[in-house]
Every structure is written in C-alpha cells, then in structure tokens.
Amino acid sequence: MPAKFELIAPCFFGCESTAKFELTRIGAENIRVDDGRLSFAGGAEMIAAANLNLRTVERVMLLLARYKAATFDDLFDGVYDIPWEELLPADAAFPVTGSSLNSQLSSVPACQSIIKKAVVKRLMAKHHTSVLPETGAEYKIRFMLRKDQCEIMLDTTGEGLHKRGYRRNAMEAPIRETLAATIADLGRVRRDSLVEDPFCGSGTLLIEAAQKAMNIAPGLKRRFAAERYGFVPASIWAEQRQKALAESKLDVGFEAFGYDIDPAAVALANANAKLAGVEKRCHFEVADVADFAAKQEAIVLTNPPYGERMSTIEGAAKLARTLGRQMEAHPCAGVYAITADMDFESHYGKRANKRRKMYNGMIPCQLYMYYSAPKFEHTAKPMPKSGFDGKRTAPNRFEKNK
Ligand SMILES: C[S@@+](CC[C@H](N)C(=O)[O-])C[C@H]1O[C@@H](n2cnc3c(N)ncnc32)[C@H](O)[C@@H]1O
C-alpha cells in the first residue's frame, strides 16, 4: 500500500468552500474542489483525522483506481489490478454499490456484479483460498462511472458523517448536521459568539455552532468503518482521537439561545445538547417567534418552517413575515436563514445581502444572509459589487412590503 492515498469527500452543493477550509486546517494536501466533492491527499493518519474532524462533508473514501471503462472487460480488468489482498483480509465482507451517469456501462447491477467477481477472483488467487466466507469486517466498495471514466473507492466512514451520535431522535424536518455546520461557518461563528435560533427544533444549528466554537471534533462520539481496517492501525485512531480531544476549547465565551413553540422540540434540543456535550452553552426555551427579540450582538442562525414538509405555504410565509418584523425591531449582527421558500425575501420583507443555493437532504433550499458589514469568502474573494452585496442604491423592491 502507498504511504499516501488520494481521498475523496463528497459534500452537499454549497458546502464546498467551507469543506476546503476545514481540510486545510487538518493538513490535507493537494486539495481539489469540484461541485459536490473534494479530493485530497493523505496517509492513514489523514483517514482518521478527516473522519474525526470534518463537519461539512458526508463521508471519506479512499480512491483505489481511476480509469476508462467502456466495456465490462475494461471494468473487470481495472478492478482486478487493484491489490485487494493488501486491503481486505480473507474473511472480509465487501458489498459493492455505485452509480453510472452518461456511460456505456449504464446498468448499475451489472457493474456491481462484474466488480464483485473481479475482487473475488483476485482475493482467492492472492489469499490462496477457494472460499471467501465474508464473515469479518465490512469493507464497502463504491464505484462511480461518469462519461465512461470509472472510479473505484473504498468507504472509510460507514454511517454518513452527519451521524454525529448526539441526535438520537429528531423532530419533523431537522436540518442535516453537515449543513448546519456549514451555516455556522458562513455565519462566522467564533469562540466568543452569541448565537440565537427562534425556530430551533431539535437544536441542530446551535449545537453545531457550539461544537465549532469550542472546537469539539464532531466524530469523537462515534465509530468509523476504517477502525476495522488493518491498514489504519488502532494506534493511529487512538492518537488522532487524543489529538482532537486535546484541541477542544471548553473555556470559550460562546453562548447560544434557542426557542421553539413546541415544548417537545425544546425537550429534545436540551437532550441533544447534553449528548453533544454542549448543554452548558446552549439554552433552549419554549417561545413564539412573535416574541423573539434578538440580542444586538447575536448571530441568528435559523431554519424557519417551510411549506414542503411542515405547516402550509401560507403559514410558513406568515412566520417569515413575523421573523422579518421582529428582526427589524431588534436588529442584530447577522441573520442566516435557510429555507426552501423561494419567496422568503419577499415574505421576510427585506432583500438578503447574499444568497447561496444549498440542499437540505434532497430539498433544494437557499441560505439568505443578512449582515451589516461586507463579508468575505474563505477564498478571500471580495463580494461582487452588484446583486446581493448590500450596497445597492436603487430602491429595494422588498422594502415596500414592510
Ligand atoms: C424546520 S423546523 C426547525 C428544525 C431544526 N433546525 C432542527 O434541526 O431540528 C422549524 C421549527 O419551527 C417551530 N415553529 C413553528 N412555528 C413556530 C412559532 N410560531 N414560533 C417558534 N417556533 C415555531 C416548529 O415547531 C419547528 O420545530
């Protein structure tokens, strides 16, 4: 096995720049950003560090081969050439999943079966056995075919990285943890920030903000598939867990306040915060958004109810309007609202300084960002001078809705 691998981390659209920043922080090399995924280089330590520390990607995969596969023979040969015996012991279980787009090999089940056959043949030959019982650790093989280019990968994560281990139950329509972490980053949550959420539900946005502020690694409370892989030894996992633990900053000034009209949501948010180890920093109470008075220095991160999954379209619009009125009466440092309501700005009553397309699971959403000072991306690119940069002099068509 090489000392360094190419690793691939898929993420939701809109999360790439934050994910790149996170990868840089953990020392990943050769980072490449594409739509919906990042690739980077690193050794066994990086596999452990990436799984333990990354907040905004969905999983970490080890790229084993990339080649052109226009026929089943090409596909088989490329898979057979991978030194599987160095990765998988003779008792390994190895399910194969994948996808194919715009490729001659369009049948996913047929590709799965060819890949499985090639791995079986190689393992039998190299482990000198005629039986592969598949009773041991699971090594999930994934393939991706795009325009006849094939990538063969080994999943190192297991259950998706959004499963942090603190959200045992959720209310209807919770926001995905990886997305909540991205929003906390875009909202510039820092170690001493004050953060509020008037529609907190199960508390995900505030819990993710707290973990970010306190630098609590999101993977500390869970296990990963590669913990059972021989080529990422237990000593490396222990070392990386210890490192992540040592980097937690429990003495920061961060505080968060979440409100929800539903007492069951508030109880759940409190329980989740406790499981996440941030209960001393996150305070949840039952309250109606109509009474929400943000503190002047607060960053508001929120995910208002929207018609698709909760309440009615009209009900969601009314709540957005109420939020807009409350924020106008009690201005704060910034409001970051993610919603599938494409007319949110008109309902809220103000045009956002900036918007970003994002997905909450399969639901297309926008993150509406309101702030007073110009903000910069991690790429240090200045905000564009037109559009949603908050410097418009032309009358704002949404102002008239007030
Ligand atoms: C989309 S969910 C928020 C989900 C949350 N981000 C999470 O991860 O669980 C919207 C929340 O708004 C709450 N809500 C609805 N009407 C409200 C109101 N008038 N005031 C405060 N909260 C309200 C709902 O109970 C629900 O929990």
PDBQT file of the ligand as one rigid body, heavy atoms in Angstrom, charges set to zero:
ROOT
HETATM    1  C1  LIG A 501     -37.832  23.404  10.124  1.00  0.00    +0.000 C 
HETATM    2  S1  LIG A 501     -38.074  23.189  11.820  1.00  0.00    +0.000 S 
HETATM    3  C2  LIG A 501     -36.510  23.527  12.520  1.00  0.00    +0.000 C 
HETATM    4  C3  LIG A 501     -35.682  22.310  12.552  1.00  0.00    +0.000 C 
HETATM    5  C4  LIG A 501     -34.378  22.491  13.279  1.00  0.00    +0.000 C 
HETATM    6  N1  LIG A 501     -33.432  23.308  12.538  1.00  0.00    +0.000 N 
HETATM    7  C5  LIG A 501     -33.779  21.127  13.595  1.00  0.00    +0.000 C 
HETATM    8  O1  LIG A 501     -32.675  20.826  13.170  1.00  0.00    +0.000 OA
HETATM    9  O2  LIG A 501     -34.453  20.311  14.238  1.00  0.00    +0.000 OA
HETATM   10  C6  LIG A 501     -38.994  24.608  12.294  1.00  0.00    +0.000 C 
HETATM   11  C7  LIG A 501     -39.384  24.678  13.757  1.00  0.00    +0.000 C 
HETATM   12  O3  LIG A 501     -40.132  25.871  13.943  1.00  0.00    +0.000 OA
HETATM   13  C8  LIG A 501     -41.035  25.635  15.007  1.00  0.00    +0.000 C 
HETATM   14  N2  LIG A 501     -42.118  26.658  14.984  1.00  0.00    +0.000 N 
HETATM   15  C9  LIG A 501     -43.247  26.668  14.215  1.00  0.00    +0.000 A 
HETATM   16  N3  LIG A 501     -43.976  27.770  14.486  1.00  0.00    +0.000 NA
HETATM   17  C10 LIG A 501     -43.285  28.491  15.405  1.00  0.00    +0.000 A 
HETATM   18  C11 LIG A 501     -43.508  29.732  16.071  1.00  0.00    +0.000 A 
HETATM   19  N4  LIG A 501     -44.619  30.449  15.842  1.00  0.00    +0.000 N 
HETATM   20  N5  LIG A 501     -42.580  30.160  16.943  1.00  0.00    +0.000 NA
HETATM   21  C12 LIG A 501     -41.470  29.422  17.208  1.00  0.00    +0.000 A 
HETATM   22  N6  LIG A 501     -41.211  28.225  16.635  1.00  0.00    +0.000 NA
HETATM   23  C13 LIG A 501     -42.110  27.774  15.741  1.00  0.00    +0.000 A 
HETATM   24  C14 LIG A 501     -41.512  24.213  14.785  1.00  0.00    +0.000 C 
HETATM   25  O4  LIG A 501     -42.019  23.664  15.987  1.00  0.00    +0.000 OA
HETATM   26  C15 LIG A 501     -40.231  23.538  14.276  1.00  0.00    +0.000 C 
HETATM   27  O5  LIG A 501     -39.572  22.883  15.320  1.00  0.00    +0.000 OA
ENDROOT
TORSDOF 0
